[in-house]
């Protein structure tokens, strides 16, 4: 049995080697067979990619056909409901931060995104003196708060990622853009087809 004193006397390279060896023994993070997980991943990539591509012509159609003005129904319910959603996600984000829960990362991203959307729609739908109030609210409150929420979520993802990398004996100095997803089997190149 390895004691704490033994671990402290090890070099960083020896600890990293031990961590890599122990990580190999860890149980899999999912019960799904790799082939099922790979099909689900491909399906996700295809659906999201097609949705993104289909939005391009849809945006062009909207830009060409939507009227510059439109009388909206349920105006009050729309804004009250949206602001209630913003308040709820901010409250949940505060609760998760208070309790030090990982879900706070996701809630921060959702809250920040709702704040940016709120600022956008406030600015785009305001007229007259209300436009200046919307601009001030966006620049002084909504966008800075959204930026802070994005910064917090990014910072916490980096801390979590570095902790996992260190515990698995890997270098923690990896960009989020280059780091593979945790819990998803790594990409394997297809075996070469042998012709007879």
C-alpha positions as CSV (number, residue, x, y, z in Angstrom):
1,X,0.0,0.0,0.0
2,X,1.3,3.4,-1.0
3,X,1.5,5.9,1.9
4,X,1.2,9.7,1.6
5,X,4.9,10.1,2.5
6,X,5.8,7.8,-0.4
7,X,3.7,9.9,-2.8
8,X,5.3,13.1,-1.6
9,X,8.8,11.7,-2.1
10,X,8.0,10.8,-5.7
11,X,9.1,13.1,-8.5
12,X,6.3,14.8,-10.6
13,X,7.2,12.5,-13.5
14,X,6.9,9.4,-11.2
15,X,3.5,10.6,-9.9
16,X,2.3,11.2,-13.5
17,X,3.4,7.7,-14.5
18,X,1.6,6.2,-11.5
19,X,-1.5,8.3,-12.3
20,X,-1.5,7.1,-16.0
21,X,-1.2,3.5,-14.8
22,X,-4.0,3.9,-12.3
23,X,-6.2,5.6,-14.9
24,X,-6.0,2.5,-17.2
25,X,-7.6,0.5,-14.4
26,X,-10.5,2.9,-13.9
27,X,-13.9,1.6,-14.8
28,X,-15.4,2.9,-18.1
29,X,-17.4,6.1,-17.7
30,X,-20.3,4.8,-19.8
31,X,-22.0,1.4,-20.1
32,X,-22.7,2.0,-23.8
33,X,-20.6,-0.1,-26.2
34,X,-18.1,2.1,-28.2
35,X,-20.0,1.4,-31.5
36,X,-23.3,2.7,-30.0
37,X,-21.5,5.8,-28.6
38,X,-19.9,6.5,-31.9
39,X,-23.2,6.2,-33.8
40,X,-24.8,8.6,-31.3
41,X,-21.9,11.1,-31.7
42,X,-22.1,10.9,-35.5
43,X,-25.9,11.4,-35.4
44,X,-25.4,14.5,-33.2
45,X,-22.8,16.0,-35.5
46,X,-25.0,15.4,-38.6
47,X,-28.2,16.8,-37.1
48,X,-26.5,19.9,-35.7
49,X,-24.4,20.5,-38.8
50,X,-27.5,20.1,-41.1
51,X,-29.5,22.5,-38.8
52,X,-26.7,25.1,-39.0
53,X,-26.5,24.8,-42.8
54,X,-30.3,25.0,-43.2
55,X,-30.4,28.2,-41.2
56,X,-28.3,30.0,-43.8
57,X,-30.9,30.1,-46.6
58,X,-33.7,30.6,-43.9
59,X,-32.0,33.7,-42.7
60,X,-31.7,34.9,-46.3
61,X,-35.4,34.3,-46.9
62,X,-36.3,36.2,-43.6
63,X,-34.1,39.1,-44.6
64,X,-35.8,39.4,-47.9
65,X,-39.4,38.8,-46.9
66,X,-40.0,40.0,-43.3
67,X,-41.7,43.4,-43.0
68,X,-39.7,46.2,-41.3
69,X,-42.6,46.6,-38.7
70,X,-44.9,44.0,-37.2
71,X,-47.7,44.2,-34.6
72,X,-46.9,41.4,-32.2
73,X,-49.5,39.5,-30.3
74,X,-49.0,38.5,-26.6
75,X,-46.3,41.2,-26.3
76,X,-46.6,41.5,-22.5
77,X,-46.6,37.7,-21.9
78,X,-43.6,37.3,-24.2
79,X,-41.4,39.8,-22.3
80,X,-42.7,38.9,-18.8
81,X,-42.1,35.2,-19.6
82,X,-38.6,35.8,-21.0
83,X,-37.6,38.0,-18.0
84,X,-38.9,35.3,-15.7
85,X,-36.7,32.8,-17.4
86,X,-33.7,35.1,-17.0
87,X,-34.5,35.6,-13.3
88,X,-34.9,31.8,-12.8
89,X,-31.6,30.9,-14.5
90,X,-29.7,33.6,-12.6
91,X,-31.2,32.4,-9.4
92,X,-30.3,28.8,-10.2
93,X,-26.8,29.9,-11.1
94,X,-26.4,31.7,-7.7
95,X,-27.7,28.6,-5.9
96,X,-25.3,26.3,-7.7
97,X,-22.4,28.6,-7.0
98,X,-23.4,28.8,-3.3
99,X,-23.5,25.0,-3.2
100,X,-20.3,24.6,-5.3
101,X,-22.1,22.4,-7.8
102,X,-20.7,21.5,-11.3
103,X,-24.1,22.4,-12.8
104,X,-23.2,26.0,-12.2
105,X,-21.0,25.9,-15.3
106,X,-23.9,25.1,-17.6
107,X,-26.3,27.5,-15.7
108,X,-23.7,30.3,-16.2
109,X,-23.6,29.7,-19.9
110,X,-27.4,29.6,-20.2
111,X,-27.8,32.7,-18.0
112,X,-25.3,34.6,-20.0
113,X,-26.9,33.6,-23.3
114,X,-30.3,34.7,-22.1
115,X,-28.9,38.1,-21.0
116,X,-27.3,38.6,-24.4
117,X,-30.6,37.7,-26.1
118,X,-32.5,40.0,-23.8
119,X,-30.1,42.9,-24.6
120,X,-30.4,42.2,-28.3
121,X,-34.2,42.1,-28.4
122,X,-34.5,45.1,-26.1
123,X,-32.4,47.2,-28.4
124,X,-34.0,45.9,-31.6
125,X,-37.6,46.4,-30.4
126,X,-37.2,49.7,-28.5
127,X,-38.2,53.0,-30.1
128,X,-37.9,56.6,-29.1
129,X,-36.5,57.4,-25.6
130,X,-36.9,53.7,-24.7
131,X,-34.0,52.9,-27.1
132,X,-31.6,54.9,-24.9
133,X,-32.8,53.1,-21.8
134,X,-32.3,49.7,-23.6
135,X,-28.8,50.8,-24.8
136,X,-27.8,51.9,-21.3
137,X,-29.2,48.7,-19.7
138,X,-27.4,46.5,-22.2
139,X,-24.1,48.3,-21.9
140,X,-24.1,48.8,-18.1
141,X,-25.9,45.6,-16.8
142,X,-26.8,42.8,-19.3
143,X,-23.7,42.5,-21.4
144,X,-21.1,43.0,-18.6
145,X,-23.0,40.4,-16.4
146,X,-23.2,38.0,-19.4
147,X,-19.4,38.4,-19.9
148,X,-18.8,37.8,-16.2
149,X,-20.9,34.6,-16.4
150,X,-19.0,33.4,-19.5
151,X,-15.7,34.1,-17.9
152,X,-16.7,32.2,-14.7
153,X,-17.9,29.2,-16.7
154,X,-14.8,29.2,-18.8
155,X,-12.6,29.5,-15.7
156,X,-14.4,26.6,-14.0
157,X,-14.2,24.4,-17.1
158,X,-10.5,25.0,-17.2
159,X,-10.0,24.2,-13.5
160,X,-12.1,21.0,-13.8
161,X,-10.2,20.0,-17.0
162,X,-6.8,20.6,-15.5
163,X,-7.7,18.6,-12.4
164,X,-8.8,15.6,-14.5
165,X,-5.7,15.8,-16.7
166,X,-3.4,16.0,-13.6
167,X,-5.2,13.0,-12.0
168,X,-4.8,11.0,-15.2
169,X,-1.1,11.8,-15.4
170,X,-1.4,14.1,-18.4
171,X,-0.1,17.6,-19.0
172,X,-2.7,20.2,-17.8
173,X,-1.5,22.7,-20.4
174,X,-4.0,21.9,-23.2
175,X,-6.3,24.4,-24.9
176,X,-10.0,23.7,-24.6
177,X,-10.2,23.9,-28.4
178,X,-7.7,21.0,-28.7
179,X,-8.8,18.9,-25.8
180,X,-10.9,15.8,-26.5
181,X,-14.2,15.3,-24.8
182,X,-14.0,13.5,-21.5
183,X,-16.1,10.3,-21.4
184,X,-16.3,10.0,-25.2
185,X,-14.1,7.3,-26.8
186,X,-11.2,8.8,-28.7
187,X,-11.4,9.0,-32.5
188,X,-10.0,5.9,-34.0
189,X,-8.9,5.9,-37.7
190,X,-10.7,3.3,-39.8
191,X,-8.7,0.2,-40.4
192,X,-7.2,0.0,-43.9
193,X,-9.1,-2.2,-46.3
194,X,-7.0,-4.9,-47.7
195,X,-7.6,-5.9,-51.3
196,X,-7.0,-9.4,-52.4
